[in-house]
């Protein structure tokens, strides 16, 4: 099968992006800021959230800043609160059998906005077939690990604890990846991999001992996560969307990616 572009530029028209946000929205902010630069080929036309604006953390702060960001930049805003969705049906949120019904509502909410690409910018709900089918190959995410690293026939660093896992595995550097969102979490086509962020442990710290010291390990992971976010996520997510808008990425339908017409196993690497 001939590789198909994720997006084909349409003259001077900007590619329309929807940012999905469940928390602070820092990734969405970076994506929006890049869209405002003179050479941008995309615009963020919608911010969608699955968390109401009035949901608070224990500290009293807003749990989600999606509406604040939408108001600040004058972007259309849509909310379909997932907790309300489950509460109204008398079912616990852990029941994933209802998630396709939720995603059908999301697709309906997005339809009037003419979205070309969905960016999961800190979106915490699992995406299911109705949403994946509506934006097949046109939904992207950023992940705090190098998804091209394999262990046998499987990707080594998937899931939510990958920074910790990479540090404890003795990796000398961390990287972030952007990828196409597919049904199997963290297994879509890799698009861009960030520059390396060196792993730096306190003097005298031994990995075997670190694994047993949860407090120290947590502090080290948090520090590296923050550095990776600034040098990884916030760099490659906007770059990925700009490259898609320029028509530079194509998918071959068999898990392969082409960049500028050439095969790019492991994605475009900085």
Phi and psi in degrees as a GROMACS rama.xvg file:
@    title "Ramachandran Plot"
@    xaxis  label "Phi"
@    yaxis  label "Psi"
@TYPE xy
-69.6571  132.598  UNK-2
-55.3071  137.475  UNK-3
-110.559  131.486  UNK-4
-59.7456  142.998  UNK-5
-63.1132  -37.3322  UNK-6
-148.179  137.78  UNK-7
-107.205  118.487  UNK-8
-55.4451  143.596  UNK-9
-119.624  81.3502  UNK-10
60.4092  -129.509  UNK-11
-90.7595  0.604124  UNK-12
-67.9445  140.983  UNK-13
-83.3349  139.013  UNK-14
-65.6243  134.624  UNK-15
-96.2804  121.762  UNK-16
-113.691  137.155  UNK-17
-108.087  124.744  UNK-18
-95.3254  125.98  UNK-19
-97.2521  124.935  UNK-20
-131.851  136.64  UNK-21
-122.025  -8.85364  UNK-22
-136.432  -128.916  UNK-23
-69.949  -24.5808  UNK-24
76.2338  23.4072  UNK-25
-64.79  -37.0229  UNK-26
-64.6109  -41.2829  UNK-27
-61.0656  -40.5069  UNK-28
-59.4896  -44.9816  UNK-29
-65.4095  -37.2114  UNK-30
-65.0444  -43.1124  UNK-31
-64.9755  -45.6617  UNK-32
-58.7284  -40.6564  UNK-33
-66.4585  -33.3437  UNK-34
-66.8236  -20.1712  UNK-35
-88.9793  -5.32554  UNK-36
-74.8817  154.528  UNK-37
-59.2972  -35.4542  UNK-38
-92.14  7.45416  UNK-39
-63.6557  142.427  UNK-40
-110.153  12.0596  UNK-41
-138.773  161.992  UNK-42
-134.203  144.674  UNK-43
-87.065  107.291  UNK-44
-97.5509  -10.2134  UNK-45
-155.866  140.88  UNK-46
-117.396  121.029  UNK-47
-110.056  141.399  UNK-48
-137.443  151.773  UNK-49
-104.967  16.0966  UNK-50
-131.337  124.275  UNK-51
-59.9898  152.773  UNK-52
-65.2985  -24.0281  UNK-53
-98.342  8.57538  UNK-54
-79.1659  125.924  UNK-55
-110.878  153.569  UNK-56
-80.3287  172.998  UNK-57
-60.8181  -28.7538  UNK-58
-73.9158  -9.72455  UNK-59
94.1197  -5.98499  UNK-60
-81.4107  158.08  UNK-61
-63.5538  138.053  UNK-62
-74.7523  -30.7025  UNK-63
-132.74  136.047  UNK-64
-107.073  15.8862  UNK-65
-58.0437  -46.6183  UNK-66
-67.5275  -38.9727  UNK-67
-58.3094  -44.7211  UNK-68
-66.7911  -43.5749  UNK-69
-59.7024  -44.4014  UNK-70
-65.3568  -41.3589  UNK-71
-61.0856  -39.7883  UNK-72
-102.31  2.21527  UNK-73
66.8056  41.3914  UNK-74
-107.129  142.982  UNK-75
-57.7972  145.022  UNK-76
-131.146  134.502  UNK-77
-134.32  134.612  UNK-78
-126.61  132.808  UNK-79
-131.69  96.1994  UNK-80
-71.4433  122.699  UNK-81
-73.2447  -29.9175  UNK-82
-68.195  -41.5883  UNK-83
-62.0323  -40.7172  UNK-84
-56.5817  -48.8904  UNK-85
-71.9496  -38.2398  UNK-86
-62.1291  -42.828  UNK-87
-63.2105  -24.5594  UNK-88
-99.5755  -0.17803  UNK-89
65.526  32.3525  UNK-90
-126.368  145.682  UNK-91
-71.3497  147.685  UNK-92
-64.1336  -21.0481  UNK-93
-70.5752  -10.8468  UNK-94
-80.4648  96.9907  UNK-95
-75.3468  -6.97226  UNK-96
-65.7119  -21.734  UNK-97
-91.1326  -8.3683  UNK-98
-61.6883  -38.3636  UNK-99
-59.3193  -36.4317  UNK-100
-64.0143  -40.2702  UNK-101
-62.6583  -45.1495  UNK-102
-66.962  -28.1986  UNK-103
-64.9397  -37.701  UNK-104
-64.2648  -40.2311  UNK-105
-61.9019  -45.2751  UNK-106
-59.4081  -42.0547  UNK-107
-62.1973  -39.7676  UNK-108
-67.7258  -32.8265  UNK-109
-79.8173  -27.1743  UNK-110
-49.7525  -44.3843  UNK-111
-69.2382  -9.62148  UNK-112
-96.728  -1.40025  UNK-113
56.8962  46.9505  UNK-114
-76.033  132.26  UNK-115
-93.7781  -29.485  UNK-116
-148.32  139.814  UNK-117
-109.074  129.393  UNK-118
-113.123  116.835  UNK-119
-81.7232  91.95  UNK-120
-97.9004  69.8142  UNK-121
82.8968  39.3619  UNK-122
-94.3509  123.815  UNK-123
-99.4272  -0.656942  UNK-124
-92.3792  140.227  UNK-125
-67.1557  134.319  UNK-126
-91.9881  140.424  UNK-127
-121.615  -178.83  UNK-128
-51.7246  -45.4409  UNK-129
-55.2299  -41.6197  UNK-130
-76.7335  -42.634  UNK-131
-63.9012  -37.8287  UNK-132
-70.5167  -37.7165  UNK-133
-66.2173  -30.9942  UNK-134
-127.025  48.4947  UNK-135
-61.5534  120.076  UNK-136
74.1416  3.90737  UNK-137
-125.386  31.2782  UNK-138
-131.015  127.04  UNK-139
-126.989  155.819  UNK-140
-141.892  163.37  UNK-141
-117.027  141.911  UNK-142
-131.677  135.61  UNK-143
-81.0578  48.3171  UNK-144
-161.965  163.993  UNK-145
-84.0661  102.941  UNK-146
-73.4282  -5.45814  UNK-147
-83.8045  -10.4261  UNK-148
-75.7819  126.97  UNK-149
-112.345  154.23  UNK-150
-129.253  100.885  UNK-151
69.6814  -126.35  UNK-152
-99.5454  7.63724  UNK-153
-116.8  151.684  UNK-154
-66.4058  134.596  UNK-155
-78.5169  -41.2904  UNK-156
-113.13  86.177  UNK-157
-125.279  161.286  UNK-158
100.31  -164.73  UNK-159
-101.111  -5.90282  UNK-160
-116.03  33.1545  UNK-161
-72.0988  -30.3199  UNK-162
-65.1405  -46.2855  UNK-163
-59.2029  -46.854  UNK-164
-61.571  -41.0643  UNK-165
-67.6401  -40.6237  UNK-166
-63.3419  -47.2682  UNK-167
-69.5334  -22.3229  UNK-168
-80.3987  -4.47038  UNK-169
86.7786  14.6725  UNK-170
-60.0255  137.305  UNK-171
-86.3289  -14.6323  UNK-172
-149.805  153.484  UNK-173
-111.564  151.494  UNK-174
-139.958  156.728  UNK-175
-109.513  155.265  UNK-176
-132.055  144.785  UNK-177
-102.732  149.428  UNK-178
-153.51  157.49  UNK-179
-71.3755  139.113  UNK-180
-85.0812  125.275  UNK-181
-124.039  176.68  UNK-182
-62.7109  -38.9464  UNK-183
-82.0015  119.308  UNK-184
-59.4078  132.295  UNK-185
66.1719  22.4263  UNK-186
-122.04  13.0636  UNK-187
-76.8739  171.807  UNK-188
-58.8451  132.762  UNK-189
-78.7177  130.691  UNK-190
-103.349  -59.5957  UNK-191
-132.269  138.747  UNK-192
-117.713  132.269  UNK-193
-72.9938  171.151  UNK-194
-65.5057  157.736  UNK-195
-71.7149  140.903  UNK-196
-112.088  110.036  UNK-197
-58.4386  142.007  UNK-198
-83.7651  127.165  UNK-199
-126.896  113.326  UNK-200
-103.908  148.681  UNK-201
-57.0676  147.847  UNK-202
-56.9377  132.348  UNK-203
88.6248  -5.86788  UNK-204
-79.2311  128.44  UNK-205
-107.512  136.759  UNK-206
-56.9535  -42.9066  UNK-207
-60.8545  -37.8204  UNK-208
-76.0806  -35.3927  UNK-209
-60.5722  -37.7804  UNK-210
-60.7245  -24.8559  UNK-211
-91.3376  -17.3978  UNK-212
-99.4148  87.7484  UNK-213
-64.3544  -35.0834  UNK-214
-66.3486  -48.4943  UNK-215
-65.4638  -43.1571  UNK-216
-58.9148  -44.584  UNK-217
-59.9297  -41.0206  UNK-218
-65.9916  -41.5259  UNK-219
-66.8728  -42.2746  UNK-220
-62.7538  -44.7036  UNK-221
-60.3149  -42.2658  UNK-222
-62.8041  -45.7542  UNK-223
-69.8742  -35.9622  UNK-224
-60.4742  -41.8577  UNK-225
-66.351  -42.7704  UNK-226
-65.8754  -38.8816  UNK-227
-66.4751  -36.9261  UNK-228
-60.5967  -45.8631  UNK-229
-70.7671  -39.8339  UNK-230
-97.3087  -11.4792  UNK-231
-113.013  -80.3888  UNK-232
-50.2137  -51.5932  UNK-233
-70.9767  -14.9272  UNK-234
-93.1049  -51.4987  UNK-235
-81.9776  -24.2212  UNK-236
-67.6308  -52.3164  UNK-237
-60.7432  -38.5413  UNK-238
-61.1721  -43.8034  UNK-239
-58.823  -45.7307  UNK-240
-66.7828  -39.0034  UNK-241
-62.9897  -43.1893  UNK-242
-65.2973  -38.938  UNK-243
-62.6287  -43.8192  UNK-244
-63.2961  -28.5708  UNK-245
-83.2693  -2.15526  UNK-246
77.4471  24.0466  UNK-247
-87.6153  -17.1254  UNK-248
-104.537  138.052  UNK-249
-136.206  149.871  UNK-250
-114.242  138.525  UNK-251
-92.5934  0.225451  UNK-252
82.7178  -2.98684  UNK-253
-125.363  23.2384  UNK-254
92.9609  0.029784  UNK-255
-95.9295  154.573  UNK-256
-123.909  140.19  UNK-257
-116.126  139.188  UNK-258
-120.711  123.077  UNK-259
54.7586  36.2702  UNK-260
87.9862  -4.92517  UNK-261
-114.737  142.233  UNK-262
-57.1169  139.555  UNK-263
-132.732  74.4299  UNK-264
-59.6819  129.902  UNK-265
82.9348  2.40762  UNK-266
85.0463  -179.595  UNK-267
-84.1502  121.782  UNK-268
-108.692  134.093  UNK-269
